[in-house]
Each structure stands twice: as C-alpha cells, then as structure tokens.
C-alpha cells in the first residue's frame, strides 16, 4: 500500500483534499457537515455514509502519505 500511496503526487492529494473536503463551500463544507452528523449520531443513511467516505478519503490518504514521508525521513536521519 505504501508503494501505491507514494505513486500519487502529493500536490494531487492536496488539491483533491481541498476540493472534495470543502465542496460545497456554501453554506458549509460537506465533510464538516458529515462529521457533525457522525458526532450527533444522525449519520444513518447509506448515502450520507458514502458521502463521508468519498469526501474524507483524500484527507486520509494525504495524512497517511505525509506520515509515511515523515517516518522515512526520520529513519534516514537516524542512520
């Protein structure tokens, strides 16, 4: 999985995270709305769960890639 993640350009992940994570911009970002629904316990419809997955995936991938990059750099420094 790490090799596949490193094949995706970081800039692409950043753009996808911003666009999918914040769209629609008005009245509130979709991802934020779904996270509020999750914390309220009202995230029960299949379409809402799919929306959370779709809008949150780029963010999870970006965080994973940045974490792997930081760990790899730390291991290189320690050697």
N, C-alpha and C positions, 0 to 999 in steps of 0.2 A: 504494500500500500504506500509505503514511503517513496518508492521509486515513481509510482504513478503520480503522487502528490507533487513531487519535485519537477515533473514534466509540465505541470500547469504554471504558466508565468505568474509571478506574484502580482504584477500590475493587472492582469486579467482578474485575479481573485479580488483585488481591491475594488476594481470597477464594478464587478458583479455584486460584491458585498454592499457597496454604496447604493447601487441602483435597485437591487432586489430587497435589500434591508430597509430602505427608506421609502420605496414606492408603495402606494401613492403618497405624495408629500403632504397633501391636504386632505382631510382635516388632521389626521395623524398617521404616522408610518404603520404599515400593515404588520410588520414584525412586532412593533411595540404593542399594537392592539392585541395580537395573538398571545403575546407573553402576559399581558394583563388578564386576558381570558383564562390562560393557564393557571395563573396565581389565584384567580377568583373561583376556579373550579367549573367555569362555564364553557370550557373548550371540550364539547362533547360531539359535535357534528363531524362527520368524516371529512367534509370539505375544509373545515377550519383546521383540523389536524394536518391535512395535506398542505394547506397554506402555510402553517407554521414550519413544516418540514421544508417546503420549497423556498420560503423566504429566509430561513435560517441556515440552510446548507452552505451557501457561500461563506458565511461568517464562521461556521465551524471549520470549514476547510482552510480558511485564512489563518485562524488561530492555530490549527494543527500544523500548518506549514511553518509559521513563524516560530512555533515552539520547537519543531524539529531543527530548524535552521539555528536557533539559539543553542540547542543542545550539541549540535555538530560543531559549532564554533567553540563552545566551551571545551569539548573533548580535544579539539585541535590545539587549544591554548595549553591544556594540561600536559600534552605530550611534548 
